[in-house]
Amino acid sequence: MKIYDEKHIKNVVLFGAHNSGKTTLAETMLFEAGLINRRGTVEAKNTVSDYHDIEHEKENSIFATPLHTEWRNYKINIIDTPGLDDYIGEIISSIRVADTIVTVLNGQYGVEVGTEIIWNYIKGYHKPTVFVINQIDHPGLNFESSFNSVKSLVGNGAVKIQYPLIKDGAQCIIDVLKMKMYKFSSEGGKPEKFPIPEDQQSTALALHNELVEKAAENDEELMELFFEKGTLNEDEMRKGIRAGMLNYDLFPVFCTSALNDMGSGRLMGFIDNVAPAAIDLKPEISVEGKEISPKRADSPVLFVFKTVHQPNLGQVTFFKVKRGEVKVNDKLVNSRNGETEVLNQLFIMDGKERNPIQKLVVGDIGATLKLKHTETNDTLAASEEGITIKPINYPQPRIKRAVAAVNTKDEEKLSEALKKIHSQDPTVDISFSNESRQLILSCQGELHLATIDWLLKNIYGVEASFEKPKIAFRETIQRSSASNYRHKKQSGGSGQFAEVHLKIEPWEENMPEPEGFNIRGKEEIDLPWGGKLVFYNCIVGGVIDQRYLPSVMKGIIEVMEEGPLTGSYIRDVRAMVYDGKMHSVDSNDISFKIAGAHAFKKAFLDADPKLLEPALDLTLKVPEEMVGNVMTELQSRRSIIQGIESADHYQVLKCVAPETELFGFSTELRSLTKGRATFSTSFNGYQPVPANIQDQLTTKELVQ
């Protein structure tokens, strides 16, 4: 396979809503370049990029798939991404290594909900972006509306390079950069070139002049030329367009019919000649603050952006060469763990096809097999480097489920499968809750969860159940209470005896010391589950030996580990042990631990015990016209709205919401807003459970 230099490698990511035609466009680009002999279709389940069984079954992209094509002495690496935001991890990891984003729009609908949602995630990357209005030969095409939706999304930087036209019954595209008309046969393919028809001259010229002005605005030298000549030639315009794309000020708009092979060649020509390459982008700054310039002569630095586990191959690691060049059998060090990896094989991947290659240069994207110590987001570099590429920041999960193997014999198998799924998709989070003794799976939504379930069944052979996770409640008290307990047991020989008198009170930060006690000692314990136990030794006259007090405290902590109300942890209590009795022969540590536990439990139940529930800070971004319905839903879930701010055409709602009320919220929010709203959560603290809900929970003796 030909080795291209860094000036002739372009990396593009195809991004767009579900059914916009990304996979079909990728297939057509490969066909136009002659890399495949026939074009597959999503319906026929034979496209290069959608090759997984689950993609065939669902008839949509689920995984981001790297491909490549070669066009007029340029290599174009293409990553075809899913169109649903449940798979945002696949999209973001691809955007991270792109030089240019190609946003594909269905010409009937323009910027759809899916496009808008994902755009809100990726616009922070400020990557050069081209928009492609697809399906221009569809009877329902609304090109002007689609273009206006692009302008609504990105502003006045959206500029037409092309627009569609029907001329003499044939599909045509007017190109205002080249000032040509491309006329296609019904089979598509290579078009005929014509001058712009007379009835389109004024429209095309006006768009051409607008493009000239926008190109000139991004380069001082071009601006001077523009003022001097009143126009720019095609090469000068290309330079200005590239500068505008790099400045994130100019968004060229093309049109295609990917299905019928119209316009893809011109799009690839623009990617070759105008779209920025990796060496045109600003140098990255590493975690250590070092500049990583894309120079081929320097030592190699690779960034791992994707990991795939294939049953017949093992781990496939995808990377972008950020600096230097890498060859087969090179040894590189993982900056995260210091482990040395040997790149025994290098590949260019086209879907499931592996094309062996001997080396890859800066800016290129490739893959290798069976790295032992490397995962997504890792940096591989020469041993002396000490360079770490800034990692991909993935969005937090939106739904959680408790997951378990249906057959308990498969628990270990399930754990290993979930580790591989997380390795392949870092937006899937796996954790074990010691408190609920549940394995918790967190992901992006119901579709994402269904995909995970499919992978477990069909790839890893594990049947799993998914349930609502138990909520981590806490228990505390609202008033003081005193109690005592005598533990006495005689069964021949030495017996057990201990008597403990104590008082408990709610604990608060900076509260005064307890009154009416002769405090001999104090111990503050920061509890592992949050909150405190403050333990006071108030024993007078030696009625309980000092050596038994730690056992009393252990008994109290044992009760606090499994509260009397719901079995939840107890927090924020102070206990004063002020009296008791012991026996010279029968008293021992275990006796005082038992007596302390029982005395504390009795006092706790008499101290107006209160259940606390975890509360989350909930931030929502909601379209203005949908705020009312969302606020009603939030209030029905006992959420407290603390503020509303405006952001573009959205309202940002900031709330505090009980975690127990947010089960199913992601799905309901998607339904209410047609998928246009997004939200994030973070832990706020614990708040009292309303009395009626506490009664339900304690009556059932169940925490849900």
N, C-alpha and C positions, 0 to 999 in steps of 0.2 A: 504494500500500500504506500502511496506517495506521502512523503513527509513535507508538510507545508510550514513555511516560516511564520513568525508571529504577526507579520503584517497581512498575511493572507488567511487568517483564521478568524471567523466570526461566530460568536455564541449567542443564539437566540432562544428564548423561551416562548412557546405558544401558550397564551393564557386567554381565558374567556369563559363565559357562562356555559352551562350544560346545553348541548345541541347547537353550539355556535359554529361547529365545523372544524375544530382544531385538528382532530385526528385525520380527517379527510384532507385538510390542507397539507399536513405533514406527508401523507401518502402521495399526494400530487407533486409535492416538491421533490421527493425521491424519484418519482416516475419521470418527471420532466428532465431531471439530470441523468437519466438512464441507469440509475443504480438498481432499479427494479424493472422487470419486463412488463408487469401488469399491475394495475391499481386494485388493491383490495378495498373492501368496504366494511363499515361497522356491522351492517346487517349480515354480510356473508361471513363475518368473524375471521377475516383473513388479512387484516391490516398489520403492518410491521410493528406499530407501537402498542396497540391493544392486543397483547398476545397471551395474557394470563387467562386461565379458565374462568375466573370470577368475572373478568371483563367481558368475556364472551357471553356468559350467562346473564349479566346485567345490561349488556349492550351500552356501556359507557366506560370512560376512562376512570380508573381508580388509583393507578400508580403513575408517577412521573416517569417517562421513558426516554432515555437519551438515544438519539439517532444522529446520522450525519449525511450530508449530501455534498457534492462537489459541483460548482457552477462557475464556469469561465475563470479557471485558475484560482478559485477561492474554495476553501473548505468551510462549510456552514455546519456547525454543530447545532442540532435542534433538540430541545427537550419538550415533548408533548405532555401537558399537565392535565389533571382532572378539572372539571368545571364546577364542582360542588365544594362548598366551603367546609364540609365535613372532612375533606382531605387537604386542608390548608397546609399541613406539614409538608406534603409532597410539593405543593406550589411554592411555598416560601424557600425551601431548600434549593429549588431550581432557580428562583429569582436571584438567590444569593450569588450564584456563579454565572449569571447571564451578563452579557455586555449590552444586549438590547432586548427589550420586551416587545413581542408582537402580540397585541391584544386583538383577538378575533371577535367580531360582532355579527350576530345574525341580522341581516339586512332588513328583516321584517320588523325587528323589535329594537335594534340599537343597543344602547347600554341597558342591560337587564339587571334585575335584582342581584343575581349571582355575580355579575361583573362588578357592580357597585360595592358589594360587601367585600369581595376579595381585594378590590382596588384600595379600599381603606386600610387593608393590612400592608399592601406592598408599596404604596406611594411614598412611604418614609424612606425607601431605598434610593429614591431619586435616580432610577436607571433610565437611560434613553428609551423612549417608547414610540412604537409605530402602531397605528390603529388600522385594521383591515376590516372593511365592511364587506361581509361575505354573502353569498347567495344572491348576487345582483340579478340573476336571470330568473329568480322566483317571482311568480305572479303577484305575490304580496309584498314585494320590495317597497320600502319607503326610505329612499336614500337620504333625502333632506332631513327627515325626522331623525334618522340614525346619526347623521353628522351633527345635528344640533344637540343630540344627547351626549356626544363626545365633548362638545364645547361646554355643556353644563358640567361635565365631569372634570375637565382639565383647564377650562377657561379659554381665552382668546388665542392661546398658543396652538390650538388645533387648526390645521391648515390643509386644504385639499391639495393633494398631488394629482388625484384622479377623480373622475366621476363617470358613472355609467350612462350609456345612451343606446337607444334602439334606432338603427339607421337601415333603411331598406329591408326591414324585417330581420336584421341580424343584430346580435349582441355586440356592442362596441364599448370601448373604454377611451375616454379623452384624457390624455396625460398632459398636464399643464407645466410640468418640468421640462419634458422633451418637446412639448407642443406638437404632439402627434396623435392620431387616432388609430387605435388598434381594433381591427375587425376580426371576429372569431366565427368560424363555422359552427354548425350545431354540435360537432364532436369536440370542439375546443382545441387545445393544443397550440401550436405556433400560429400567431395571428398575422394577418396582412396589415401593413402600415400604410396609412394615408395621411395627407394633410388634413388639418381640422376643417370640417365643413363650414361653408360660409355662414350658415345660420347659427353656428356655435362660436364663431370668431370672437364676438364681443364678450360672451361669458367666459370663454377660455382665457382671453387676454386679461380680463379683470382679475381672474384667479391667478394667472401667471404673475401679474404685477404685485398682487398681494404677497405671493410667495417670494418674489424678489425682495420686497421690502422687509419681510420677516427674516430672510436669510441675511440681509445686510445689517440688520439690527444687532447681530450677535458677533460682529467682528469689526473693529475700528477701521482696519484697512479696507474691508469690503464697503463699509459705510462711505468712506472717502471716494472709492471708485463709483459707488452708486450716485453720489452727488455730482461727480464729474461727468459720468456717462448717461445717467438717468436709467440705467439698467445694469444687469450682470449677465455674463455668459453662463453656460451650463456648468462648467467646472467651478466657477466662482460661486454659483448657487449651491452646488454640492458642499463646498467648503463651509458656507454659511449655515446650511441646514445641519451639517454635522455638529458645528459649534452650538447651534441652538438646541439640538438634542442633548448634547453634553451638559449644557447649562440648565436643562430641564425647562426650557422656555418654548420649545417648538415640538409639536406632535404631528408628524406627517400622517395623512389619511389616504389609504389606498382602497381599491375595490377588487374583488375577485369572485369567481364561482369555483370554489375548490372542487365541488362535485363534478363539474363539467370542464375542469382544466382550463379555466380562463383567468389570466392575469398573474398566475403564480410565477412564471418566468420573469416578468417585469419586477415583481416583488423581490425575488432572489437577486436580480441585478442591482436593485437599490440597496439590499443588505450588503452585497459585495462592495459597491462603489461608495456608499454614503454612510451606512450605519457604522458606528464606532467599533473598533476592535479592542481587545483587552489592553493593548499598549496605549490606547488613546485615553483610557480612564485615569482618574487621579490615583496615585500610589496609595495602597492601603497602609494603615498604621496598625502595627501588631499590638497585642495585649501589653507587651513590654515597652511600647512607645517607639519602636523602630519602624522606619519607613521601608516598605517592601516594594521596590520598583520592579516593574516587569521587564527585567533585563535578561537576555538569554545567556550572556557570558557569566553571570553570577551563579553561585551554588543553588541547587534546586530547593524549592519550597512547594509542597503540595498541600491542598486543603481538601479534606474528605467531606463531601456534601450529601452522600447517600450510601446506604448499606442495604443490600438485598440478600436474603437467605433463600437459596434455591435447593430443593431436595436432592437434585442430582449433581450440583456443583459445590454446595456449601456457601460460604460467605463471598459475595461479590462486592467489592469496594470501589465506588466511583469517586473520582477526584478531579480537581482542576489544578493545572500547573500554574502556580502564582509567580514563579521566578525560575530562571535557569531552564535546564532540560533534564529529563529523566530517561534512563536506559534500562533495558532488561538486566536483571541481577544487581541493580543498584541497591545499596544498603542505606536506609534512612532511619532517623530516630524520631520516635513519637514524643512530642514535647510534653504531653500530658503525663506520661508514665515512665519516660526514659527508656522504653523498650526499643530495640533495634528490629526493624522489619526488612526482609529481603523481597524485592519485587521480582519474583521469578518469572512472571509473565505480564505482558502489557497488552491491552486490547482497546480497540475502538468498538463500541457496542451499538448495534442497530437492532433494538428490541431484544430478542433472545439470541440473535446471531452475534458471535464473537469474531472479530477480525484481528488477528495477531499483528502486532507492530513492534518494531525494535526500539523506538524512542518516541517521546512526545516533548514538544517545546513549549515555552511559556505561552499562556493563553489557551492551550488546548485542553480538551476534556477527554479522559480515558478511564480505564478500569483495570483492576487486578484481582487475583483470586487468593483466598485462604490466608489473609493476614491474621495473625494470631492475637494481636494486642491492640487493634485499631478499630475505632467506631466512628460514626458520624460526628462531625464537628472537630475531629482531631487534625493536628498539623504534623506532617512528616517533613523533616529537613535534615541537612547535614549535621553531624553530631556536635559540631562546635557552634551551631547557630544560636540556640536559645531563643527561637522565634515561635510565637503562638498566634495564629490567625484568629481574629475576633470571631467567636462562635455565632451560629445562627440563633436568634432569639425566637423561640416558638411560642405561639399563644397558649395561654393556660387552658386546661380542659374545661368543658362546659357541663358534662354530666358524669356521674359516678355510679358504679354498680359494685355490689359484692359478688365476686365470681368464685365458683367452686366447681370441681369436677363432679359430674353426676355419679360416676363410679369412683369411690374413694381411693381405689387402687391407682387411679390416674392422677392423683394430686401432684406428684413429682413431675410427671409428664406435662401436666398443665403449666406448672411453674416454668419449666424449660421452654415451652412453646411461647409463653407470654414474654419471656426475656428476649426471644428472637423477634417477636412482633414489636416490642419496644425498641430494639436495636434498629429495626427497619423503619420504624415510624416513631420518632421521639415525642410526638404529641400524644402517644399512648403512654400513660403513666401507671406503674404498678407499685403498690405499697401494701404492707401488712399492718393492720391495726392490732396492736397488742391489747388494746382496751376491748374492742368488740370481737377479737379473734377472727377477723374476716380478712380475706385477701381483697383489696380494693382496686378496681380497674377504673381509670378515668380516661375519657376520650372526648371527641369534639361534638358528637351528636348521635342520634338514633341510627342514621345510615352508617356512620363510622362503627358503631357497636355491632351492627348486623354484619359488616365486613369482617370484623374481628372474629365473630362467631363462625362465619363461613370458613375463615382460615383455620381456626381451631379444629373444626370438623373435617375439612377436606384436605388440608395440607398436613396437619399434625395428628389427626386421628383422635381428637379429644372431644367428648361431649361435655359441654359446660352449662351451668345454670347461672343466670344473672338476676340478682335481687336488689331491692332497695337496701342500701347500707344502714346499719344501725347508727343512730345519732349519739355522739359523745356528750351526753348530759353530765352535769355536775350537781352535787347536793351540798347544801349549806344550811345554816340556821339563822333565825331572825331575832331571837331573844336569848337571854341567859337561862340556864337551868342547872340544877344540882341533883346528884344522885349518888348512891353507894351500892356496892355489891360485895357480898361475902361468898368466897369460893371455898368450899369445904368438901373434902373427899377422903374417906377412910376405907381402906381395903386390906387391912392387915399390914403390920410393919409400919414404916413411915407413910404418912398420908400427905394430903395437899391442903394448905390453908393460906388464904390471903383475904384481906378486906381492904377495899379502896373507897375513899370518899373524894369526889371531885366536883368541880363546877366548870361549866363551859359557857363561852360567850362568842358572839360573832366577832371576827377579827377584821380590823380596818387599818390601813396604813396610818402611822403617826397618832394612833389612839393612846390615851394615857394608860399607865399601868393600872392593874386591877386594885381596887380598894378593899380594905378589910382583911388582907392576907399578909403574913410575914414571909416575904419572898426570899427564899434561900438560894434559888438558882433559876436560870431562864435559858431556854434553848429555842432558837428560831429555825424551823426546817422549811426550806424551799421545796415544795412537793414536786415530784417529776411531772405531774399532770397539771401543774399550775396552781397558784395560790400558796397559802402557808398554813402550817400548824405551829402555834407558839405554845410551848410546854413549860409550865411553871412548877418548880418544887417549892411548896409552901408547908412542908412537914415541920412540926414543932415537937420537941421532946422525944424524938427518935422513935415515934410509934411505928414508922416503917423505915427499915434500914435503907441508907442511901444506895446500896448496891442493887436494890430491887426496883428503883425508879426507872432505869432504862427499860426494864421488862414491862412496866406499866405503859410506858410510851410506845413500845412495840405493839402491845395489845390495842392501843388507840389507833395506831397507823394501820393495823390489819383491818379494823372496821372501816377506816377511811378509804381503804382500797376497794371496798365493796359495800357501798352505802345501803342503809336499811330501806330506803324508799324504792329504788329501782335497780340497785346493784351498781350504780355509777359512783365514780370517785367523789369523795367529800373534800371540800377546800374551805380555807379562810375561817378557821376556828382556833380559839385559844382555850387551853385547859389548865386549870389550877388544881393540883392534887394537894389537899390540905389535911387529910386525916386518914386513919386506917388502923389496922391491927395486923400483927404477925405472930407466928408461933416459932419458938426456938428450935423445934425439931421438924415440923411439917411444912414450914414456909420455904418456898424456892422460887426460881425465876419463872417457871411455867405457871405456877399458881398466881403470881402477880400479873403475868401477861393476860391470863384468863379473866381475872377480876377486873383489870383495867379495861379490857375490851367490853365486858358486860356493862360496867358502870358507864362507860362512854356511850354505848348504844342506847341505854335507858335514858340518859340525859339528852342525847341527840333527838330522840323521838318526842321528848317533852319540851323541846326548845323551838317549837313552831318551824319544823324543817321546811326548806324551800328547794324546789328543783330549778336549776339554771340550765339554759339552753345556749348553744353556740350561736352567735350572731355574726353575720358577714357584712362587710362594706360592699355594696352592690352599685356598680356604675354602669349605666345603660346609655347607649347612643341610639336615639329613636327619631325617625322622620317626624317633622313637625306636625303633620296632619294625623299622626297616629298616637300622639302623646296621651290623649284622653283615655283611650282604651287600655293603654299600658298602665297608666296610673290606677285605673280601677282594678286591674288584675293585681298590681302590687299591693294595694290596700287589702284586697281579699286574702292576701298571703301575710298579713300582719306586718307589712313593711312600713317603715317610717321614712318619708321623703324629706331629705334635709336640704336639698337645693336643686335648682334647675339653671343651666347655662345654655347659651346658644352657640352652635358651631356649624357654620355653613347653613345647610337646609335641615339640620338636625337639632334636637334638644338633648342635652346631656343631663340625665337624672342621677342624682347621688342619693343613695338610700342606705338604711341599715335594715337587714332582713334576717329573720330566724332561719337557720340552715334547714331545720326540719320542714319548713314551708316551701323550700325551693326545689324539692323533688318534682321533676316533670316540668319545671319552669322553662327550660330551654326549648322544649317542644312547643309549649303553649305560646311563648313569645314569638317563635317562628311562625306559628299559625296566625297570631294576631296581626303581625306586621308583614306578612307575606315574605318572611325571611330577610327583611331589610334592617332589622334592629340587631345590635350586638351588645354583649355585656361582659363584664369581668368582675371577679370577686376577690376579696382578701379577708383574712380573719380580723374581726373587730374585737371580740371579747365574749364574755358570758353575761346573759341578762335573765331576769326572773321569768319563769314560765307562768302564763296566766293561770289563775286558780282552777278554772274549769278544765283546762288541758292537763294540769297536774293531777287533778282528781281522776281523769281518765287513765293517765299513765300509771298512777300508783294503784288504782283499782285493778287494772289488768295485770299489774306487775310485769309490764313489758315496755321496753324502750324500742321505739321503731324509728 
